[in-house]
């Protein structure tokens, strides 16, 4: 957890867990995902003087606690200054107002990240195509390590990236790679990526590479971003064809530290009766081959899907087991 030294509130308080997003970016995100409109948990404790719903300048939220607040530009500026240590709650009326409200909500408590609450956000706010029990186990492992360099292939609606930001080191570099117009998941727009750039804590750095992971210049650009740093978590959730998964693994595995983790999404064989999910099947085939020759672990919630699941209820938390495969060192050189 970030030290409170840079957070000028009361003892045991921090402003580092607050997240601010410009409202135009939120508008664009919701326009492309209108099914989320009735599920985003809005809070409006600030007086908005007759502004319409979604009429504020910014959306303020907590890293994991539920609720969102529309705020004016002056209040957003006060939050930024408080988070940066450039102001105290007594610096001005806006600083005092925002501190009082957030303290009452419990958003300033300097507490360990609540992984269950993070997972809930990846179901209701920034969707992740993931069985929540599997994601919870994955995040628990990462929270122990606090990776400082994370590379994700496959951004989609940002749910996995959001959760990775909350368990990564407070000063981590996170790079997400996605191909505009790709066939797997909902490829993010440029405005989506600007919104996703607000997911992290003030000291985290988020970068986006908007082209195919199979291109050589994608690898070149990533190496420039990394400099002399090694990847501590490589998360593969892009092209789900056998050739695509194999290419991503072999192309980016050399960048991973010896004690780093490589995670592959969709490693569980989808039942024949759920054709909607067969798109991911070839990732599972590659995982079967890979896991036989590396030190590996599987995270699979075999209790799902419930009998009533039909393959399309993706927002009811009745997710099937899609699985996460982990390569944990001893990767060898054979491909």
Buried (B, 14 or more C-beta within 10 A) or exposed (E): EBEBEBBBBEEEBBBBBBBBBBBEBBBBBBEBBEEBEEEBEEBBBBEBEEBEEBEBBBBBBBBBBBBBBBBBEBBBBBBBBBBBBEBBBEBBEBBBBBBEBBBEBEBBBBEEBBBEBBBBBBBBBBBBBBBBBBBBBBBEBBBEBBBBBBBBBBBBBBBBBBBBBBBBBBBBBBBBBBBEEBEBBBBBBEBBBBBBBBBBBBBBEBBBBBEBBBBEEBBEBBEEBBEEEBBBBBBBBBBBBBEBBBBBBEBBBEBBBEEBBBBBBBBBBBEEEBEEBEBBBBBBBBBEEBBEEBEBEBBBBEEBBEEEBEBEEBEEBBBBBBBBBBBBBEBEEEE
